[in-house]
């Protein structure tokens, strides 16, 4: 037995010695870690990009929080997050840049079989449902904005994500921006102390709770709602229009948020101006250091980022991500130019 | 020798690294961590009581359901079943243990939860509604659902170990009881159950250990709400679930170390429980060393 293991170790060593350098010469490996939300798009990008450049990406979808931690400790070449770093986190990672890569929206899904039309919500009604102030579907405040809808005299079963997620961060950021009470009582983060409701793990967990009980409602990613054919509501935006969440209205929202976006892009895009902007939208970032420690990796990373925000954007719609508006891409390119390697 | 030592070293290292990572939370909250029930990642106030409560209640509920059923199965398989049924039946029951817990979770949320909500809950409210245990609104997911799922998951563990323990009871015990004029049930109760009491306890505690540590299936059906409620219809939360749910996206040092501290509590709880189980099983197997029935 001992001999066998010894043999095994020796063979592995021999293999790694012979194969190691040759592989490294051919293919550069860039390591990244972060959010699960952009993972399908990123892996498509890495696949397509490998066809034009000899670079291999190793991206671990371990969650935004873990991605921030890894890039702060510099154990990866880039991080990815659906939530911008807080000031406190920025202090631990000086010189970290936020590069917006793609956008997504969070929609309100519900289970009301007898309601045939698309439901409408206003920001204050939505906030009060999640604060536990509106508890019945036939509440006058809901029926007033949904004339003609056959709203049942039933309790609203509120569902939310139980796992920490960028989706929760975008949704609670939105509620904080439209409801001072929510901001004071609950606030926003990847997980919060929910006043009411049941927690489900992941989009599938939330939609599972919604589906299994009539009267359920909850927030999920737009892409998940579309692919699974779940009903979702229109939401009133800052301009006062009721907007159906789509890829286009999401891009529209990012465009609307652009005017007051700081140069470091470290801001949430929820509740922007713009007549056609769907208000619960957000971007997801790749996090890279301004001063790259390794020349070769830095150079390739910059090349890839440039490609992703320009040519790479065409892959987003098929995967139900919202492409970044063109005016924003120009601003992002300026940020990418700042990276030293 | 070396491998045995390395395993011990690994465990000690594990404890060491968990405790050091949990230190910020231990220093900040002290004993309050165990006895307060606010869990607010935004304001960074953490108390683990709802999770400890949820773990204990869901596991206790699981035992309450699983133990009688498992013992029934074990007695039947070891004492009563004809030979040609024993093998396939015990195979089928042990197969339950091989189902991944995420599959149990899916079945729980799409099969069991709607069934409980539409069929079982009205019945319980109607006939047992005077008990605070069965009051309030039921959403299908909650403590009750978690307890039932867990009970199904630990039945194979408890029943197959109990069966082994029953088979280890020397035949002369049974023969002696029968010779004294005991009926079949009396023989089982006095000779078999009496003889293997400690071993069955060990089986139960191993089942409890599995229930306490179970993560995925529970997370999917318990409702994930950090609250303490007497009603079994209410949603709850367990220690394993909150770690699985929030660990990946936990930003902030205190948040992360609070989650690690929950891990430390869970670790010691399962360690103690497994220790008790090993001790009990060791005791019964020593006793049965004399003669073992085939």
Boltz contact constraints between the chains, C-beta under 6 A:
constraints:
  - contact:
      token1: [A, 62]
      token2: [B, 248]
      max_distance: 6.0
  - contact:
      token1: [A, 63]
      token2: [B, 248]
      max_distance: 6.0
  - contact:
      token1: [A, 63]
      token2: [B, 249]
      max_distance: 6.0
  - contact:
      token1: [A, 64]
      token2: [B, 249]
      max_distance: 6.0
  - contact:
      token1: [A, 65]
      token2: [B, 249]
      max_distance: 6.0
  - contact:
      token1: [A, 65]
      token2: [B, 250]
      max_distance: 6.0
  - contact:
      token1: [A, 65]
      token2: [B, 251]
      max_distance: 6.0
  - contact:
      token1: [A, 66]
      token2: [B, 248]
      max_distance: 6.0
  - contact:
      token1: [A, 157]
      token2: [B, 139]
      max_distance: 6.0
  - contact:
      token1: [A, 162]
      token2: [B, 224]
      max_distance: 6.0
  - contact:
      token1: [A, 162]
      token2: [B, 245]
      max_distance: 6.0
  - contact:
      token1: [A, 163]
      token2: [B, 245]
      max_distance: 6.0
  - contact:
      token1: [A, 164]
      token2: [B, 246]
      max_distance: 6.0
  - contact:
      token1: [A, 164]
      token2: [B, 249]
      max_distance: 6.0
  - contact:
      token1: [A, 165]
      token2: [B, 249]
      max_distance: 6.0
  - contact:
      token1: [A, 187]
      token2: [B, 42]
      max_distance: 6.0
  - contact:
      token1: [A, 189]
      token2: [B, 41]
      max_distance: 6.0
  - contact:
      token1: [A, 189]
      token2: [B, 42]
      max_distance: 6.0
  - contact:
      token1: [A, 190]
      token2: [B, 249]
      max_distance: 6.0
  - contact:
      token1: [A, 191]
      token2: [B, 41]
      max_distance: 6.0
  - contact:
      token1: [A, 191]
      token2: [B, 246]
      max_distance: 6.0
  - contact:
      token1: [A, 192]
      token2: [B, 42]
      max_distance: 6.0
  - contact:
      token1: [A, 193]
      token2: [B, 40]
      max_distance: 6.0
  - contact:
      token1: [A, 198]
      token2: [B, 223]
      max_distance: 6.0
  - contact:
      token1: [A, 198]
      token2: [B, 235]
      max_distance: 6.0
  - contact:
      token1: [A, 199]
      token2: [B, 224]
      max_distance: 6.0
  - contact:
      token1: [A, 201]
      token2: [B, 219]
      max_distance: 6.0
  - contact:
      token1: [A, 208]
      token2: [B, 109]
      max_distance: 6.0
  - contact:
      token1: [A, 212]
      token2: [B, 113]
      max_distance: 6.0
  - contact:
      token1: [A, 212]
      token2: [B, 114]
      max_distance: 6.0
  - contact:
      token1: [A, 212]
      token2: [B, 140]
      max_distance: 6.0
  - contact:
      token1: [A, 213]
      token2: [B, 139]
      max_distance: 6.0
  - contact:
      token1: [A, 213]
      token2: [B, 140]
      max_distance: 6.0
